[in-house]
Amino acid sequence: MTTTLIVLAVLAFIAFVAVMWGMGIFNQLVTLKNRYLNAFSQIEVQLKRRYDLIPNLVETAKGYMQHERGTLEAVINARNQAVSGLQKAAANPGDPASMQALAAAEQGLSGALGRLFALAEAYPDLKANQNMAQLSEEITSTENKVAFARQAYNDSATAYNTYKQTFPPVVFAGLFGHGQNAELLDFDDAQIAEAPKVSFT
């Protein structure tokens, strides 16, 4: 009888250790996932701020650039596509299709803004407008914050993906609902790494 109790105690201890070990893996997966979700929410805050500035920028430019209606409309259309892309990505951060759509929309918006700023150079009165200068500065500042937030998100997503792919978490990740890797958010760095530099002084 004593041998049976010892065997049962050893088995119970092994089961307890296995459960605790599994709980540790589960908790680490949840922690890392929450970190990248939080990091994405920081990107969302900065992008929303950027999107809110763009209509004011277009309205300011519209008073001076009546003959550039197509460019102004292109900026607003690109902004609306970026807003839609952000909403889809925010609904499921890390989803490959959503993140790629957001990156493509952001590239389109950056290109449209770049064309607007390039055309603004030909309008001296617009360049001298204080509101335009302030909006340009705020967009540049926000763009820098987006870059930092994107780096933090990519770092967090990479940590999550790396942990999931190591042994033993790789064995349990799918069982715990962590089967899909978090997609990194990569913009075309040549186009969006820095906001267009325009001098309005």
Residue pairs with C-beta under 8 A, 6 or more apart in sequence:
22 172
25 168
25 169
25 172
25 176
26 172
26 176
28 163
28 169
29 160
29 163
29 164
29 169
29 173
29 176
29 178
32 156
32 159
32 160
32 163
33 160
33 178
33 182
35 156
35 159
35 160
36 93
36 94
36 153
36 156
36 157
36 159
36 160
36 182
37 93
37 94
38 156
39 149
39 152
39 153
39 155
39 156
39 157
40 89
40 90
40 93
40 94
40 153
40 185
41 90
41 93
42 149
42 152
42 153
43 146
43 149
43 150
43 153
43 185
44 86
44 89
44 90
45 149
46 142
46 145
46 146
46 149
47 82
47 86
47 106
47 146
48 86
49 142
49 145
50 139
50 142
50 143
50 146
51 79
51 82
51 83
51 86
53 135
53 138
53 139
53 142
54 75
54 76
54 79
54 109
54 113
54 139
55 76
55 79
56 131
56 135
57 75
57 116
57 132
57 135
57 136
57 139
58 72
58 75
58 76
58 116
60 126
60 129
60 131
60 132
60 135
61 68
61 72
61 116
61 120
61 126
61 132
62 72
64 123
64 125
64 126
64 129
65 71
65 72
65 119
65 120
65 123
65 126
68 116
68 119
71 112
71 115
71 116
71 119
72 116
74 112
74 115
75 109
75 112
75 113
75 115
75 116
77 112
78 105
78 108
78 109
78 111
78 112
78 113
79 109
79 112
81 105
81 108
81 109
82 102
82 105
82 106
82 108
82 109
84 105
85 98
85 101
85 102
85 104
85 105
85 106
86 102
86 105
88 98
88 101
88 102
89 95
89 98
89 99
89 101
89 102
89 185
91 98
92 98
93 99
93 182
94 157
94 180
94 181
94 182
94 183
95 180
95 183
96 183
98 183
99 183
99 184
99 185
100 183
102 185
103 185
103 186
103 187
103 188
106 187
106 192
107 187
107 188
107 191
107 192
110 187
110 188
110 191
110 192
111 191
113 139
113 195
113 196
114 191
114 196
117 136
117 196
117 198
118 196
120 126
120 127
120 132
120 198
120 200
121 127
121 198
126 132
126 200
127 199
127 200
127 201
128 200
129 200
132 200
133 200
133 201
136 198
136 200
139 195
140 194
140 195
140 197
142 195
143 192
143 194
143 195
144 194
144 195
147 193
147 194
150 185
150 187
153 184
153 185
154 184
154 185
154 186
157 182
157 183
157 184
157 185
158 184
160 181
160 182
161 181
161 182
163 169
164 170
164 173
164 178
164 181
173 179
187 193
